[in-house]
């Protein structure tokens, strides 16, 4: 959980040139750390909610 929160903070504070690519790498690393599909679904849902995007 601590690693997840650290990654979320890192994404929130990341700015400047190449920040989109760095954020993408952080998300990929978080997905790779998921132990099963339930964790990956929870992660994706959390990222969608925090980003303000809503699936249609």
WOPEWO-V118301 format. One line per field, one symbol per residue. phi: phi as a letter, one per 30 degrees, with the letter a starting at -180 (. if undefined). psi: psi as a letter, one per 40 degrees, with the letter a starting at -180 (. if undefined). A space follows every 50 residues. Layout:
phi->???
psi->???
//
This chain:
phi->.dddddddddddcdbjdidddddddddddddddddadddddddddddddd didbdc
psi->ddddddddddddehiaheddddddddddddddehdidddddddddddddd eeihi.
//
